[in-house]
């Protein structure tokens, strides 16, 4: 039931694809870090950089609320340079915070005014109509 709901619309599939991509890049990076003997602190810092980068891409191409995930990850990254004890619990906070923002901001997409049956926008209000001037 949950799987059907998550993959029901193109909008939902974009968000799920983004989340899978984020987790996959972190997994591949962690396997590489394990192989070369990278420290946990450095590994999680690079994971935070991946998170910032992908969240900014998600902000540009999917939804603006992905920016909050980038802000959380950037704050975490800065905090790790001041204190090593925050590295492990802090990254967990970043991931849980990102999930919380997603739950709060994720809405069902609304239909646009173009008359098409598909929808790529989200939110409770439709986008404004483009100007008819050329």
ABEGO torsion letter per residue (X at the ends): XAAAAAAABAAAAAAAAAAAAAAAAAAAAAAAAAAAGBBAAAAAAAAAAAAAAAAAAAAAAABAAAAAAAAAAAAAAAAAAABAAAAAAAAAAAAAAAAAAAAAABBBBBBBAAGBABBABBEABBBBBBBABX
